[in-house]
């Protein structure tokens, strides 16, 4: 009897072992199959048109197979629906292949339209295959009627290695801790050290993915984003409004409205004259009470960029309220300026350089007549800008939470 029991148990053990081998082999096959499915990466949202009814998305996958790209959106918060329900909106992305010196990658861009104002949505992107979807993330469209809002301003993340971009991510962490209701980010340029280094872009988006997949990032082209007139690598990562200056590098000039503000993005690296006329026409059409310009090289900010002198005249002509700048890797804020002088009545344009959100700090330049605040805290810096009907409040902080500067503009 004992011998028979041993044989039975031995048989059971063999069966269990064989089943384990079969299951393990099946799991390995599944894992191998899933590993060949391209996973979305470098996901970033932008305001691509009317912020009340649209949202733009860009992402990439490894390789140049050019798989289909799909965006799915549903009303609600994370983790979202079952994704098989009828109310899920599907949008097909445009795919383009980019060579990067390695195995290349595929870029996907899509504008979601016909969204409802003031509504929370959850979304995912991918190719429709199991294992080929991103994790669900959520965003909120702008309210139907203008209301007060806050956005975050940073500049010059300009990293070369993974540790550099951890500084940029840490800056955004503190910025959203300080301004948790911020609706978008304006980055004043020089996002990476080398625009053709694909790994740098992966670190830029990857380190700060918890913010960039939920809050739009509005990019400005800097001298490390456009080189010798080529901004194609920079522009491949963003889908911005297609209303910029004719002849300028695509994806580097545009404007959009949000709440009570009209925001204009300029490119200081090329086609300055073409942008001047476009800027004048754009501001002529503006109906918002506040006008904000974002650009890289500063008109007033320690070093001044003489090539954009004509832009300053247009700012004066149309009463631009605030110009957000980068490039100098120091903190600088001007008095209100008009006609190249301090506006004694306070009715002029304020020019700010928001130091840096990355690893590189420059030696503080000499004070100039226009400086109201000028410092080098040697800390990553961010600003929160709150715009209402009658006031614009700007507050800058270092990454350790020290308030560096604050001012209020009133209409």
Secondary structure, DSSP 8 states (H G I E B T S, - for coil): -HHHHHHHHHHHHHHHHHHHHHHHHHHHHHHHHHHTS---EEEEEE--S-TTT-EEEEEEEESS-----EEEEEES-TT---S-STT-EEEE-EEEEE--SSS-EEEEEEEE-S--TT-EEEEEEE-SSTT-B---EEEE---SS---EEEEEE----BSSHHHHHHHHHHHHHHHHHSTT--EEEE-S--BS-TT-HHHHHHHHHHTHHHHTTSEEEE---TTTSBTTB-HHHHTT----S---TTS-TTS-EEEEETTEEEEE--TTS-HHHHHHHHHHHHHH--SSEEEEE-SS-SSSSS--GGGHHHHHHHHHHT--EEEE-SSSSEEEE--EETTEE-TTS-SBEEEEE--SSS---------TTEEEEE--SS-EEEEEEE-SSEEEEEEEETTS-EEEEEEEE-
